[in-house]
């Protein structure tokens, strides 16, 4: 059961970055009887083929669960303009905060325009992300739109992370090999090269049931 629901609201707009990260979040909110809509706005994902694969997987799961899915813009030019000068920032650095805020502002704007008072995100469920950094970005974005709040629930709690992996395997989701942006792809490939591993192969890996 979902805990700490803010103000008794029973409707939420969920910013989703991908199917694996959102699977257990969608399941938990849906099972609680909360009216959920998935909002997909991720202009950071590079290249376009990777973006389309991740989006398609998210659409597939939302349709299976009977949940509305909003496909927002892939305005990569705006993302690159925003993050210019931060190409070499480390993971969890300032570039990530800017990226989170950009996506959450668009989410909060949609919420304000379509009658949602609460937004949340599955970004913080990943062990590669700083949960507090994600939450700060969400709260900052929501504060720009009167009447909209960010629900900073920690979806990792009470087995959430384990359930995330279980659903990914059950659904045979695409298993992305890097965070998403061109800079994380670069850094991942540099790390893989140092480990004697081949570079990232887009569209190659899927979760399998074990």
C-alpha positions as CSV (number, residue, x, y, z in Angstrom):
1,X,0.0,0.0,0.0
2,X,1.3,3.5,-0.8
3,X,2.1,5.5,2.3
4,X,2.3,9.2,3.1
5,X,-0.1,10.3,0.4
6,X,0.0,14.1,0.4
7,X,-3.2,15.8,1.5
8,X,-5.4,12.9,0.6
9,X,-5.2,13.5,-3.2
10,X,-6.1,10.5,-5.3
11,X,-4.7,11.6,-8.6
12,X,-1.1,11.8,-9.7
13,X,1.1,12.6,-12.7
14,X,4.1,10.4,-12.8
15,X,7.2,11.5,-14.7
16,X,8.8,8.4,-16.1
17,X,12.3,8.0,-17.5
18,X,11.9,4.4,-18.6
19,X,10.0,1.2,-18.1
20,X,12.4,-0.6,-15.7
21,X,12.5,2.3,-13.3
22,X,8.8,3.0,-13.4
23,X,7.4,-0.6,-13.4
24,X,7.2,-1.1,-9.6
25,X,6.1,2.6,-9.1
26,X,3.3,2.2,-11.6
27,X,2.2,-1.1,-10.0
28,X,2.2,0.3,-6.5
29,X,0.3,3.4,-7.3
30,X,-2.2,1.5,-9.5
31,X,-2.8,-1.2,-6.9
32,X,-3.6,1.6,-4.3
33,X,-6.5,2.7,-6.5
34,X,-4.9,6.0,-7.3
35,X,-5.7,7.6,-10.7
36,X,-2.4,7.6,-12.4
37,X,-1.1,9.2,-15.7
38,X,2.4,8.5,-17.0
39,X,4.2,11.6,-18.4
40,X,7.2,10.8,-20.7
41,X,9.4,13.9,-21.2
42,X,13.1,13.0,-21.6
43,X,14.9,15.1,-24.2
44,X,18.2,14.1,-22.5
45,X,18.1,10.6,-23.9
46,X,20.6,10.1,-26.8
47,X,20.6,9.0,-29.5
48,X,17.1,9.0,-31.0
49,X,17.1,5.2,-31.4
50,X,17.7,4.7,-27.7
51,X,15.0,7.3,-26.9
52,X,12.4,5.5,-29.0
53,X,13.2,2.1,-27.5
54,X,12.8,3.3,-24.0
55,X,9.6,5.2,-24.8
56,X,8.1,2.1,-26.6
57,X,8.8,-0.1,-23.6
58,X,7.1,2.4,-21.3
59,X,4.1,2.7,-23.6
60,X,3.8,-1.1,-23.7
61,X,3.7,-1.4,-19.9
62,X,1.3,1.5,-19.5
63,X,-1.1,0.0,-22.0
64,X,-0.9,-3.4,-20.3
65,X,-1.9,-1.7,-17.0
66,X,-4.6,0.4,-18.7
67,X,-2.9,3.7,-17.6
68,X,-3.0,6.9,-19.7
69,X,0.4,7.8,-21.3
70,X,1.4,11.3,-22.3
71,X,4.1,11.5,-24.9
72,X,5.8,14.9,-24.6
73,X,8.4,16.6,-26.8
74,X,11.8,15.4,-27.7
75,X,13.3,18.9,-27.8
76,X,16.9,17.9,-27.7
77,X,18.1,21.3,-28.8
78,X,16.7,22.9,-25.7
79,X,18.4,20.3,-23.5
80,X,21.8,20.8,-25.1
81,X,21.4,24.6,-24.8
82,X,20.6,24.2,-21.1
83,X,23.5,22.0,-20.3
84,X,26.1,23.7,-22.4
85,X,29.3,24.2,-20.4
86,X,28.5,21.2,-18.2
87,X,29.6,18.5,-20.6
88,X,32.3,17.2,-18.2
89,X,30.2,17.3,-15.0
90,X,30.3,14.0,-13.1
91,X,27.3,11.8,-12.6
92,X,25.1,13.3,-9.8
93,X,26.7,16.7,-10.5
94,X,25.2,20.0,-11.5
95,X,24.3,18.9,-15.0
96,X,22.1,16.1,-13.5
97,X,20.3,18.7,-11.3
98,X,19.7,20.9,-14.3
99,X,18.4,17.9,-16.3
100,X,16.0,16.8,-13.6
101,X,14.7,20.3,-13.2
102,X,14.1,20.8,-16.9
103,X,12.1,17.6,-17.1
104,X,10.2,18.3,-13.9
105,X,9.3,21.8,-14.9
106,X,7.6,20.5,-18.0
107,X,5.9,17.8,-15.9
108,X,4.6,20.4,-13.4
109,X,3.5,22.7,-16.2
110,X,1.4,19.9,-17.7
111,X,0.0,19.1,-14.3
112,X,-1.1,22.7,-13.8
113,X,-2.7,22.8,-17.2
114,X,-4.6,19.5,-16.8
115,X,-5.9,19.5,-13.3
116,X,-3.2,17.5,-11.5
117,X,-2.2,18.8,-8.0
118,X,0.5,16.2,-7.4
119,X,3.4,15.1,-9.5
120,X,6.1,12.5,-8.7
121,X,8.9,10.6,-10.5
122,X,10.5,7.2,-10.6
123,X,14.0,8.7,-11.2
124,X,14.9,8.4,-7.5
125,X,14.4,4.6,-7.4
126,X,17.6,4.0,-9.3
127,X,20.7,3.3,-7.2
128,X,22.7,5.4,-9.7
129,X,20.7,8.5,-8.7
130,X,20.9,10.6,-5.6
131,X,17.4,10.4,-4.2
132,X,17.7,13.8,-2.4
133,X,19.0,15.5,-5.5
134,X,16.0,14.2,-7.5
135,X,13.6,15.3,-4.8
136,X,15.0,18.8,-4.5
137,X,14.6,19.2,-8.3
138,X,11.0,18.0,-8.2
139,X,10.1,20.3,-5.3
140,X,11.8,23.3,-7.0
141,X,9.9,22.6,-10.3
142,X,6.5,22.2,-8.5
143,X,7.0,25.4,-6.6
144,X,6.8,27.4,-9.9
145,X,3.2,26.4,-10.4
146,X,0.7,27.3,-7.7
147,X,-1.4,24.4,-6.6
148,X,1.1,21.7,-7.7
149,X,3.1,19.7,-5.3
150,X,5.9,17.2,-5.7
151,X,5.4,13.9,-3.9
152,X,8.9,12.9,-2.7
153,X,8.1,9.3,-1.8
154,X,11.1,7.0,-1.6
155,X,10.1,4.3,-4.0
156,X,13.2,2.2,-3.0
157,X,11.6,1.5,0.4
158,X,10.0,-1.8,1.5
159,X,11.4,-3.8,-1.4
160,X,10.7,-1.3,-4.1
161,X,14.1,-1.7,-5.7
162,X,13.8,-5.5,-5.7
163,X,10.3,-5.4,-7.2
164,X,11.6,-3.0,-9.9
165,X,14.0,-5.7,-11.0
166,X,11.4,-8.5,-10.7
167,X,9.0,-6.6,-13.0
168,X,11.7,-5.8,-15.5
169,X,12.5,-9.5,-15.8
170,X,8.9,-10.6,-15.8
171,X,8.1,-8.1,-18.6
172,X,11.4,-8.7,-20.5
173,X,12.0,-4.9,-20.5
174,X,14.8,-3.4,-22.5
175,X,17.9,-3.1,-20.3
176,X,19.6,0.2,-21.0
177,X,23.3,0.2,-20.3
178,X,23.8,3.9,-19.4
179,X,21.8,6.7,-17.8
180,X,20.7,8.3,-21.0
181,X,22.5,11.4,-22.2
182,X,25.3,11.6,-24.7
183,X,27.8,12.5,-21.9
184,X,26.8,9.5,-19.8
185,X,27.1,7.3,-22.9
186,X,30.6,8.7,-23.4
187,X,31.6,8.1,-19.8
188,X,30.1,4.6,-19.7
189,X,32.1,3.7,-22.8
190,X,35.3,5.1,-21.4
191,X,34.7,3.0,-18.2
192,X,33.9,-0.1,-20.3
193,X,37.0,0.3,-22.4
194,X,39.2,0.6,-19.2
195,X,37.6,-2.7,-18.0
196,X,38.3,-4.4,-21.3
197,X,34.6,-4.6,-22.2
198,X,33.0,-3.8,-25.6
199,X,31.2,-0.4,-26.0
200,X,27.5,0.0,-25.3
201,X,25.3,-1.7,-28.0
202,X,22.0,0.1,-28.2
203,X,19.0,-2.2,-28.5
204,X,20.9,-5.4,-27.6
205,X,20.1,-6.3,-24.0
206,X,16.8,-7.2,-22.4
207,X,16.0,-8.5,-18.9
208,X,15.4,-12.2,-18.7
209,X,13.5,-14.3,-16.1
210,X,15.9,-16.0,-13.7
